[in-house]
Amino acid sequence: SGNHRSVWGSNCATCHVSPGNFRAFECINCHEHSKSQTDDDHDEVRSYSYNSGACYSCHRDGRK
């Protein structure tokens, strides 16, 4: 479902890494960014954390 519908066929586990909990997901596995560069880009972002949930809280549409 969603933006990634039909990208991987029927393998939801590619992103949803906790069986039975579709609210738990990982974006960084496929949308890789250099952690050090991402850390540098977020120097002034309060409560910044390099993890998919934190990324999604600010970048819901996948953009900057």
C-alpha positions, 0 to 999 in steps of 0.5 A: 500500500502507499507510496511503495505499492507494487515496488517490491511485490507482496513482501511487506517485510522489506520495510515493516521489520516487526512482524504484526506491527505495521507501525514499525518500519525502516526507511534507512535500509533502502533510502541510505544516507551517509550517517556522518553527512546526515548528522552534519546536516542536522547539527541545529535540529533539536532532538535529532536522531539517525533512525527511520522513525525520527526521519519520518517525523519531519520528512513525512513526504520523503523530502527535505 
